[in-house]
Amino acid sequence: MVDKDYEQFITKVKQKTGIDLSLYKEAQMKRRLISLYEKRGFSSFSDFYNGLSKDNDLYYELLDRITINVSEFYRNYKRWQVLEEKILPSLLEKNNQLKIWSAACSTGEEPYTIAMILSKLLDLSRVKIIATDIDENVIARAKLGIYPERSLNEVPNDMKKKYFKQEGTNYKVSDQIMKAVQFKKQNLLADPFETQFDLIVCRNVLIYFTEEAKETLYKKFSGALKNQGIFFVGSTEQIFNAERYQLTSVDTFFYQKS
């Protein structure tokens, strides 16, 4: 039996947000959303949609419910400090323009963090930041630039004031930062990589791959870096035998192509 009420809701949500609910298992997603709209006093999907068109807090609550958001800005803050104080200045000594890739970027916190840090060091028009993920819906969510307060736990106060605008219990990333990042869909294992990157950031993703897949990806990432380019990985993702991939450790979780 086709549920017209839910189908129309899917269409409207996609028009409003770019997120396609039909990509999720229907029974699970419907249950999750019905419990949300009943809790908020609505009796159908069409009522619920009308409600969230008028109420931003409800709209943000819907976004939170449909995209599983585990990322945060400046996650593992000390590593980002190393990037800002040591890695980027040394890259900028060699090049006054940078090409950067945030791989498996999820809902966008990581590439936006990169843009914020770079904004302190140079004009963002001199930087190309590409952010990719396999999931079209997390990319759609990233492009909205709206985040719950918990995602901002590690953002320094000056950056929070400068680049975020509070909207109810949520925060919107500034246009200046959003414009610096270009999002694309990409399957890391199946798709070819662009090349000539000064910096590739791929954190807390490789732990989900088999050893064989990791090996393939290390070779691909190494091939995508410029000579002397930097590969920045997550805090559980040390690369053993990095020299096999023409990589040398230059700091904890930072590798340089040599």
C-alpha positions in Angstrom: 0.0 0.0 0.0 1.4 3.4 -1.0 1.4 6.0 1.7 0.6 9.2 -0.2 1.0 11.4 2.9 4.6 10.1 3.5 5.5 10.2 -0.2 4.5 13.9 -0.5 6.4 14.6 2.7 9.5 13.0 1.1 9.1 15.2 -2.0 8.7 18.4 0.0 11.6 17.6 2.4 13.9 17.0 -0.6 12.9 20.3 -2.2 13.5 22.2 1.0 16.7 20.5 2.2 18.2 18.4 -0.6 17.9 15.4 1.7 16.2 12.3 0.1 14.4 10.3 2.7 13.6 7.6 0.2 17.3 6.5 0.5 16.6 5.3 4.0 14.8 2.1 5.1 11.2 3.2 5.0 9.8 1.4 8.1 12.6 2.7 10.4 12.6 6.3 9.1 8.8 6.5 9.2 8.7 5.2 12.8 11.3 7.7 13.8 9.5 10.6 12.2 6.0 9.6 13.4 7.3 9.5 17.0 8.8 13.0 16.5 5.6 14.5 15.1 3.3 12.8 17.6 5.5 14.1 20.4 5.1 17.6 18.9 1.3 17.3 18.6 0.8 16.6 14.9 -1.4 13.9 13.4 -0.1 13.5 9.9 3.0 14.1 7.7 1.3 17.0 5.9 0.4 18.7 9.2 4.0 18.1 10.4 5.5 19.6 7.2 3.3 22.7 7.5 4.4 23.0 11.1 8.1 22.8 10.4 7.8 25.3 7.5 6.8 27.9 10.2 9.0 26.8 13.1 12.8 26.8 12.7 13.4 24.8 15.9 11.1 22.0 14.7 12.9 22.1 11.3 16.3 21.7 13.0 14.9 18.9 15.2 13.8 17.1 12.0 17.3 17.6 10.5 18.9 16.1 13.6 16.5 13.2 13.6 17.2 12.2 9.9 20.9 12.7 9.6 23.0 10.8 12.2 25.5 13.5 13.1 28.5 12.2 15.0 31.0 14.7 13.9 32.1 18.0 15.5 34.2 21.1 14.7 37.8 21.0 15.8 37.5 17.4 16.9 40.6 16.4 18.9 41.5 20.1 19.3 45.2 19.7 19.8 45.7 18.1 16.4 44.1 21.1 14.8 46.5 23.4 16.7 49.4 21.4 15.2 47.9 21.9 11.8 47.5 25.7 12.3 50.8 26.4 14.0 53.2 24.0 12.2 51.8 22.1 9.2 50.0 24.9 7.3 52.7 27.6 7.8 55.3 25.1 6.3 53.0 24.4 3.4 52.5 28.1 2.8 56.3 28.7 2.7 56.3 26.5 -0.5 53.1 27.7 -2.0 50.9 30.8 -1.7 47.9 28.9 -3.0 46.7 25.6 -1.5 44.6 22.7 -2.7 43.0 20.7 0.1 40.7 17.7 0.3 38.5 16.6 3.2 37.8 13.0 2.4 34.7 11.3 3.9 33.7 14.7 5.2 30.3 13.6 6.7 28.1 16.5 7.7 30.8 19.2 6.9 32.3 20.1 10.3 35.7 19.0 9.2 36.1 21.0 6.0 34.5 24.1 7.6 37.0 23.7 10.5 39.8 23.7 7.8 38.4 26.9 6.2 38.2 28.6 9.6 41.8 27.8 10.4 43.0 28.9 7.0 41.1 32.2 7.2 43.6 33.2 10.0 46.6 32.5 7.7 45.5 33.7 4.2 42.7 35.0 2.1 40.3 32.2 1.4 40.2 33.0 -2.3 43.7 31.5 -2.5 42.5 28.1 -1.2 40.6 25.3 -2.9 38.9 23.1 -0.4 37.1 20.0 -1.8 35.0 17.9 0.6 33.6 14.5 -0.5 31.4 11.8 1.0 29.7 8.7 -0.3 26.4 9.7 1.3 24.4 12.3 -0.7 22.3 13.1 2.3 25.2 14.0 4.6 26.4 16.3 1.8 23.0 17.9 1.5 23.1 18.4 5.3 26.6 19.9 5.1 25.5 22.4 2.5 22.8 23.7 4.8 25.5 24.7 7.3 23.2 24.3 10.4 24.5 22.5 13.5 23.4 21.7 17.1 25.3 23.3 19.9 27.0 20.0 20.8 28.9 20.1 17.5 30.6 23.4 18.6 32.0 22.1 21.9 35.6 22.6 20.9 35.3 25.7 18.7 37.4 28.5 20.2 35.3 31.5 21.3 36.8 34.0 18.9 36.0 31.7 16.0 32.5 31.0 17.3 31.7 34.7 17.5 33.2 35.4 14.1 31.9 32.5 12.0 28.6 31.3 13.6 25.2 32.9 14.0 23.0 31.5 16.7 19.5 30.5 15.5 17.4 29.2 18.5 19.4 26.2 19.9 21.3 25.8 16.7 24.2 27.6 14.9 24.6 28.6 11.3 28.0 28.7 9.6 28.9 32.1 7.9 28.6 32.4 4.1 32.3 33.3 3.9 33.3 29.9 5.3 30.6 28.0 3.4 31.6 29.5 0.1 35.2 28.3 0.6 34.2 24.6 0.5 33.1 22.6 -2.6 31.1 19.4 -1.8 31.0 16.3 -4.1 29.8 12.8 -3.9 32.6 10.2 -4.0 33.2 6.5 -3.3 36.8 6.3 -1.9 37.3 2.7 -3.0 35.7 2.8 -6.4 36.3 6.3 -7.8 39.5 7.9 -9.1 41.1 10.6 -7.0 42.0 14.1 -8.1 45.7 14.9 -7.8 48.2 17.6 -6.7 46.8 18.1 -3.2 48.9 20.0 -0.7 46.9 18.6 2.2 44.5 15.6 2.5 42.5 15.2 5.7 40.9 11.8 6.2 40.1 11.2 9.9 38.2 8.5 11.8 37.2 6.8 8.6 39.9 4.3 7.8 39.2 2.3 10.9 36.0 1.0 9.2 37.9 -0.5 6.3 39.6 -3.9 6.0 43.4 -4.1 6.0 43.3 -4.8 2.3 41.1 -1.8 1.6 43.3 0.4 3.8 46.3 -0.5 1.7 44.6 0.4 -1.5 43.5 3.7 0.0 46.9 4.6 1.4 48.3 4.1 -2.1 45.6 6.2 -3.7 45.9 9.0 -1.1 49.7 9.0 -1.5 49.3 9.2 -5.3 46.9 12.2 -4.9 49.4 14.2 -2.9 51.9 16.6 -4.3 55.5 15.9 -3.4 56.0 17.2 0.2 52.1 17.2 0.6 50.6 16.3 3.9 48.2 13.5 4.9 46.4 14.1 8.2 44.7 11.0 9.8 42.5 10.3 12.9 43.8 9.6 16.3 43.4 5.8 16.1 44.8 5.5 12.6 48.6 5.5 12.8 50.0 4.2 9.5 52.4 1.3 10.1 55.2 1.0 7.4 54.2 4.4 6.1 57.4 4.5 3.9 55.8 1.7 1.8 53.4 4.5 0.6 56.2 7.1 0.2 55.0 8.7 3.5 57.1 9.9 6.4 55.7 10.8 9.9 56.3 14.6 10.5 54.2 14.8 13.7 51.6 12.6 15.4 49.0 11.6 12.8 50.6 13.8 10.1 52.5 12.2 7.2 54.5 13.9 4.5 54.9 12.5 1.0 58.6 12.2 0.1 
